[in-house]
Amino acid sequence: CDWSSDVCSSDLFSGVGLVMIESTAVEDIGRITHNCTGIYNDDCLTSIRTVLEKVKALSLNKVKFGIQLGHAGRKASTQRPWEGRSYLRDNQNPWKTIAPSAIPFDEGWPIPQEMNEQDLNRVKTAFIDATKRSVKAGFDLIEIHAAHGYLFHQFISPISNQRNDKYSLMCVKHKHTPNEKRKFLNEIQSPYPKKNWSSLMLLNCNKCKKLSIEYVNNAS
């Protein structure tokens, strides 16, 4: 919490308009490492809200705060950067990972468990619950992380998705996903009808200039 508070505070005083809390796990097995941030239970909510309230109190220019919700899938259960970034060994308290197909992230890595219908429903519920906690914590913006080879990204890659059911690559790209995505987003949004939601935001550079925005950092 102290580290997160210090990082957010330093960003706050640099003149930015938006501070993002990067990839935050929606369930414990969705963390990348043991040290990764999560918002999968009320203890996590309490810690994050404490940090957010502290840094918001320091804000002099109405800086907005956002959170990125994600799940690492088969890239979870890995070592911290200073430990090597490889998969956790038996003496490092590893956990079983999940993925669209039972294909390891890299040669020699543990084989993830192929997700069944129960796993899919659990993860969907985890994203919805994490969204609700993020609203309670006081975030102004919520982003669903679907890049960098993590779980959502794994479903749209032939490298990691070799299923033959309705969640196969062909169905995900052309048949199944549009309706499922719409339903999923509606379930997230439904408790907050007055919120201004958008599943896609396009940033126009000319509009940025008119708003006196001089610099945009896009990590995804």
URLIN-V188855 format. One record per pair of residues at least 4 apart in sequence whose C-alpha atoms are under 8 Angstrom apart, sorted by the first residue. I is the first residue (numbers start at 0). J is the second residue. D is the distance in Angstrom with one decimal. If there is no record, write none. Layout:
# URLIN-V188855
I;J;D
I;J;D
This chain:
# URLIN-V188855
0;4;6.0
0;46;6.8
0;47;7.5
0;50;6.5
1;5;6.1
1;50;7.9
2;6;6.2
3;7;6.1
3;50;7.2
4;8;6.0
4;50;5.5
4;51;7.7
4;53;7.6
4;54;6.7
5;9;6.2
6;10;6.4
7;11;6.0
7;18;7.0
7;54;6.8
8;12;6.5
8;54;5.8
8;57;7.8
9;13;6.5
10;14;7.4
10;15;6.7
10;18;6.8
11;15;6.4
11;18;7.3
11;54;7.7
11;58;6.7
11;62;7.1
15;62;7.1
16;61;7.9
16;62;5.1
16;63;6.2
17;62;5.7
17;63;4.7
17;64;5.6
17;65;7.2
18;62;7.4
18;63;6.3
18;64;4.9
18;65;6.1
19;64;5.8
19;65;4.6
19;66;5.4
19;67;7.1
20;64;7.7
20;65;6.1
20;66;4.6
20;67;6.1
21;66;6.3
21;67;5.2
21;68;7.8
22;36;7.5
22;66;7.5
22;67;4.9
22;68;5.6
22;69;5.5
22;70;8.0
22;144;6.9
23;30;7.6
23;35;7.2
23;36;5.1
23;37;4.8
23;38;6.5
23;66;7.3
23;67;5.9
23;68;4.9
23;69;5.7
23;70;7.8
24;29;5.4
24;30;5.2
24;35;7.6
24;36;6.3
24;37;4.3
24;38;6.2
24;39;6.9
24;68;6.1
24;69;5.2
24;70;5.4
24;71;7.7
25;29;6.5
25;37;6.1
25;38;5.7
25;39;4.9
25;68;6.4
25;69;6.2
25;70;6.3
25;122;7.8
25;125;5.5
25;126;5.7
25;128;8.0
25;129;5.6
26;30;7.2
26;37;7.0
26;38;7.4
26;39;4.9
26;70;7.4
26;122;7.6
26;125;6.3
27;37;7.0
27;39;6.7
28;72;7.9
28;75;6.9
28;76;7.4
28;94;6.9
28;95;7.5
28;96;6.6
29;69;7.4
29;70;4.4
29;71;4.9
29;72;6.0
29;75;6.0
29;96;7.9
30;35;5.8
30;36;7.4
30;37;7.1
30;70;6.6
30;71;6.0
30;75;5.6
30;76;6.9
31;35;6.3
31;71;5.7
31;74;6.4
31;75;4.1
31;76;5.6
31;77;5.9
32;75;6.6
32;76;5.5
32;77;5.1
32;78;5.8
32;79;5.8
33;76;7.5
33;77;7.9
33;78;7.8
33;79;7.4
34;79;7.3
37;43;6.3
38;43;5.0
38;44;5.8
38;47;7.9
38;129;5.9
38;132;7.1
38;133;7.7
39;43;6.5
39;44;7.8
39;125;7.1
39;128;7.6
39;129;6.0
40;44;6.5
41;45;6.1
41;132;7.8
42;46;6.4
43;47;6.1
44;48;5.9
44;132;6.2
44;133;7.5
44;135;8.0
44;136;6.4
45;49;6.1
45;136;7.7
46;50;6.5
47;51;6.1
47;136;6.8
48;52;6.0
48;135;8.0
48;136;4.6
48;137;7.0
49;53;6.2
50;54;6.3
51;55;5.9
51;136;7.4
51;137;7.3
52;56;6.1
52;137;8.0
53;57;6.9
54;58;6.6
55;62;7.8
58;62;6.3
63;138;7.8
63;139;6.0
63;140;7.8
64;138;5.5
64;139;5.4
64;140;6.5
65;138;5.4
65;139;5.6
65;140;4.3
65;141;5.6
65;142;7.5
66;133;7.4
66;138;6.8
66;140;6.4
66;141;5.1
66;142;6.2
67;141;6.0
67;142;4.7
67;143;5.9
67;144;6.1
68;126;7.4
68;129;7.5
68;130;7.9
68;141;7.3
68;142;6.1
68;143;5.1
68;144;5.7
69;126;7.9
69;143;6.3
69;144;4.9
69;145;7.4
69;149;7.7
69;150;7.8
70;144;7.8
70;149;6.3
70;150;5.6
70;151;7.7
71;75;4.9
71;148;7.9
71;149;4.6
71;150;5.4
72;96;6.1
72;97;5.2
72;98;5.2
72;149;5.8
72;150;4.5
72;153;7.8
73;96;5.3
73;97;5.5
73;98;5.3
73;103;6.8
73;104;6.1
73;111;5.8
73;149;7.4
73;150;7.2
74;96;7.7
74;104;6.4
74;148;7.7
74;149;6.5
75;96;6.2
76;86;6.2
76;87;5.8
76;93;5.6
76;94;5.9
76;95;7.6
76;96;7.0
77;84;6.0
77;85;5.6
77;86;4.2
77;87;5.0
77;93;7.8
78;82;5.6
78;83;6.1
78;84;4.6
78;85;5.5
78;86;5.8
78;87;5.4
79;83;6.7
79;84;5.6
80;84;5.0
86;108;6.4
86;109;7.6
87;91;5.6
87;92;7.1
87;93;5.2
88;92;7.3
88;93;6.5
89;93;6.3
95;111;6.7
95;112;7.2
96;110;7.9
96;111;4.9
96;112;6.2
97;101;7.9
97;111;4.9
97;112;4.6
97;113;5.9
97;114;6.0
98;102;7.7
98;111;5.9
98;112;6.2
98;113;5.3
98;114;5.8
98;150;6.6
98;153;7.2
98;159;7.6
99;113;5.5
99;114;5.6
99;150;7.9
99;153;6.8
99;154;6.0
99;159;6.7
99;160;5.3
99;161;7.5
99;162;7.0
100;111;7.5
100;112;7.3
100;113;4.6
100;114;7.1
100;159;6.2
100;160;5.5
100;161;6.0
100;162;6.3
101;110;5.8
101;111;5.1
101;112;5.5
101;113;4.8
102;110;5.8
102;111;6.4
102;159;6.3
103;107;7.8
103;108;5.6
103;109;5.9
103;110;4.6
103;111;6.0
104;108;6.4
104;159;8.0
114;118;5.4
114;119;6.4
115;119;6.3
116;120;6.2
117;121;6.1
118;122;6.2
119;123;6.2
120;124;6.1
121;125;6.1
122;126;6.3
123;127;6.4
123;183;7.5
124;128;6.1
125;129;5.9
126;130;6.1
127;131;6.4
127;186;7.1
127;187;5.2
128;132;6.3
129;133;6.1
130;134;6.4
130;141;7.3
130;187;6.8
131;135;6.3
131;187;7.8
132;136;6.0
133;137;6.5
133;138;5.9
133;141;7.5
134;138;5.7
134;139;7.7
144;151;7.5
145;149;6.8
145;150;7.3
145;151;4.9
145;152;5.2
146;151;7.2
146;152;5.3
146;219;6.6
147;152;7.0
147;219;7.5
148;152;5.1
148;153;5.8
149;153;5.9
150;154;6.7
151;155;7.2
152;156;6.6
153;158;7.8
153;159;5.4
153;160;6.3
154;159;6.9
154;160;5.4
154;166;7.7
154;167;7.7
154;168;6.6
154;171;7.2
155;160;6.9
155;168;5.9
155;171;6.8
155;172;6.7
156;160;5.8
156;168;7.0
157;161;6.3
157;168;6.6
160;167;6.6
160;168;6.0
161;167;6.4
161;168;6.9
162;166;6.6
162;167;4.5
162;168;7.0
163;167;5.2
165;170;5.7
165;171;7.4
165;175;6.6
166;170;5.9
166;171;5.6
166;175;7.1
167;171;6.0
168;172;6.1
169;173;6.0
169;174;7.3
170;174;4.6
170;175;5.0
170;176;7.0
171;175;5.1
171;176;4.8
172;176;6.4
173;177;7.8
175;179;6.3
176;180;5.5
177;181;6.1
178;182;6.1
179;183;5.9
180;184;6.1
181;185;6.1
182;186;6.2
183;187;6.5
184;188;6.1
184;198;7.8
185;189;5.7
186;190;7.8
188;192;6.7
188;194;8.0
188;196;7.3
202;206;7.9
202;207;7.6
203;207;6.3
204;208;6.4
205;209;6.5
206;210;6.3
207;211;6.3
207;212;5.0
207;213;7.4
208;212;5.5
208;213;6.7
